[in-house]
Amino acid sequence: MTTALFPDLVVNGEEVPHALIAAETQNQDAPRGKPGIAWRKAADAVAIRTLLLQEARSRNVSAVPREVGKGRFETEEEALIRSLLETEVETHPPSEAEVHAEWQKDPSRFRAPPLWEVSHILCACDPRDEAGRQHALARAEAIATRAAHDSAGFAALAARESDCGSKAAGGALGQLGPGDTVPEFESSLRTLAEGEITKAPVLTRNGYHVIRLDACAEGEVLPFDVVRDRIALALEKTNWARQARTFVSRLIEASEIEGADIGRA
């Protein structure tokens, strides 16, 4: 039953079940307590998928589902949409001049990975244990406050307080590069200046960390020959996405859609 918040979705006379839109809402970002926003985003996504499937079937497109991961295959609908887009969207590799022009816009974008020298103090806990997590957080916050007032004493503080084996080295973890630690830890490193200590403890699967970035060596700018293939692939993907959006826009303009924002004039 249609409502102002959850209207029926009808694409070229085909009524889409509410259950399909409801399932899609879990993939859409929306503010807490604003289900109507998630529903509208989901309705747009489902409307586009429906349009593509209608077009594929009208053209009698056939497709065999491909393996997309170990033991995981496309659904029949995913295979149909892929095959349709492969037929409709044609891309060509960018020219050498185009690739070089993209690199010249800002060669500093293309660098070798950075290296960080890092020390930390760990207050270990299982994040799934609420009581243990709160206790570890309180400890870590107190340690972070002490470290902020005495950065030079960080190693001694780590030796006394850390639950990590690195305490024997004053909390020093040595040099780390991208991928050497868990994502939450690495993300915090990218926000710190040399000598800076995290203002708030960082939670990972191991517990709360108070982190100090001891030194940072930014990766050197890579020469064009090293990054040429990477740039060419990125340009080709961008061009493909642009053409795919143009194709979908043409389908929308030629369609009658009710219950989705993309169908509005």
N, C-alpha and C positions, 0 to 999 in steps of 0.2 A: 504494500500500500504506500502510495507516494505521500510525502510530507514536504514542508518547506525546507527542512534540513536535509532530508534524504529523498530527493526527487527520483522518479523513474528515469532510467536511461534508455533512450530509444535511438538506434542508429540505422538510418535508411529503412525505417519500419520494423526493424528487428529489436524487440524488447530484451534488454540484457537483465538476467536475474540479479536481484539485490545481493545474493550470496557471493557472486563474483566480485562485486565492488567492495563488499564487506571484507572479503579475504585480501583484497589489494590494499586496504587502508593500513595494514600493518607495515607496508613498505613505504609509507608516506610520513614525512615529518609534519607535525602540527603542534601548536601550544596545548599544554595540558588543559582539559576541560573545554576544548574547542573541537568536538567531533565533526562538526559541519565542515571545517576546513579540510580535515583528513579525507572526508567523504568526497568533497569536490575534486581534490587532487587525484584520488583513486578513480573517480568517474572519468576524469580526463584521460588517465592512463588506459583504462579499460576501453574507452571509446576509440582511442587510437588503435589499440590491439584489435578491436572488433572490425574497424575499417580495413586494416591490413588483411585480416583473415577473409573478409568479404571479397576484397580485391583478388586475393590469391585463388579463392575458389571460383570466382567468376572467370578467371583466366585458365582454370583447370591446371593450376600449378601442382606438381607432384614433388615430394621430397622425402628422402629417407633420413630419419633422425640420426644425427652424428653423436659420437662419444665426446662429451665435453669435460670429462674428468674420469678418473679411474672407476670404472663400473657405473658411471652416470651418463645418461643419454638425454638428448633433447626430447621434449614432448612432441607429439605430432604437430601441434599448433606452432610451437617454436620453430620447427623445421620448415613449415609452410611459410612463415614470415621471413625466415632467413633466405629461403630460396627465392621468394618474391623480390626481396631487396637486392639479392645478387643479380637478378635479371634486370632490375630497373636502374640500379645505381652502378654506374661505371666510373671507375677512377683510373687515372694514369699516374705513374711515378712522376714526382716533381722534377723539373729540369735542374741541372747543376747550378744554373744561375739563381734559381729560386731558393735552393737549399743554401747556397752561399749568402744570399741576401738575408735569409732568416738568421743565420749565424752572426752576420755582421751587425744586426740590430743591437745585440748585447752579448759579446763573447763571454762575459763574466758569468752568464747563466750556466755555462757548461764547465763544471769543475770536477776535479777528482774528489773522492769522499774526504770529509774532514777527519781529524784525529783529536780526541779529547783525552786529557789527563784528568782523572776523576778520583775523588775521595768521597766516602759516604759513611753514615752511621745507620745501621738497620735496627729497627724495633720490630722483631719478628712476630707474626701472627698469621692465623688463617682468616682471610677476609670474610669467609662465610660464617665465622663464629662472631656474632655481634658483640658479646661481652668482651672477648679477647681482643677484637678489633678496636673497641672503644678504649680499652686499657692501653693498647699499643699506641693509639693516637695521642692519648694524653701524655704518655712518655715522650713521644717524638716531638710534640709541640713544646714541651719543656726543654728538651735538648736543643731544638732549633732556636729557641730564645737565648739559651746560654751561648750557642755557637755564634749567633749574630752579634753578641756583645764581646766576643773574644775569638775572632777568626784565627788568630795565631795559635790558639790553644785547641784547634780542631782535632789534631792528631791525638793529643792526650785525652780529649773527651771521647773520641772514638775507641781508644784503647780501653777505657773504663766502661763505656756504655753499649757499644755495638754488639749485636747478636750475630754478626757476620765474621767469618774467619779472617777477613781483612783487618780486623782490629789489631792483629799482631803487627801490621804495617801501618798503624795509625789510620786505618780506614782506606788506605790507598788501593785503588783497583788497577792502577797502571793506565796504559793507553787503550782506549776503546774507539771503535769505528761504528758506522751505521750497521745495525743488525747484530751487534755484539751483545746487546742487552735487551730487556723486554721493552715493548713500545712505550709504556708510560714513563719509564726511566729515561729512555732516549729523548722523548718529547721534551722533558724538563731540561735536558742538557742543551737543547737547541734554543732555549729562552735565556740562558745564563751568560753573563759576561765573565771573563777570566777573574778568578778570585771570589766570585759571588756565590752565596749560599742560598739554597731554596728558602723562600720566606715561609712556605707551608710544607709540611711533610708530603711526600709523594707515595701514594698507595700502589703497590704491585701485588702479584700473587704471593710474594714472600713476606709482605708486611709493609710498614712505613719506613721511608728512607729520608734522611736529611742529607742533601747532596751538596758538595762543593765542586765547582769546576776549577781545577787548579791551573789548567792551561788549555789552549785551543789552537790547533794548527789548521787553518782553513785550506781546503784542497786547492791546488794550483789550477789555473785556467787551462783547459785542454785545447790542443790545437785542432783546427778544422778537420783535418784528415781523420782524427780519432772519433769525432762526434758526427761526422757526415751522415752515416747510415742511420743513426738515431734520429737526427733532425728530419731526414727524408721520410722515415716511417711515421713520425709525428705529423708531418705535413699531409701525408697521404691519408692518415686516419681523420684528420681535421676536414679534409676535402670530402671524404666519404660521408662523414656525419652531416656536413652542410648539404650535400646533395640528397641525403636521406630525409632531412628536415623539409627540403623543398618538395620532394615527392609526397610526403605526408601532408604538407600544406595544400597541395593540389587536390588530394583526396578529400580533405576537410571542406574546401571551397565547393566541391562538386556534390557534397552530401547534405543530408538533412539530419541534424542531430538535436535531440532534446535531452535536457537533464545534465549537460556538461558545459563548462565554460567555453571549451573550444568550439562549440556549436553556435555561440552567440556572435552576432554581428558587431 
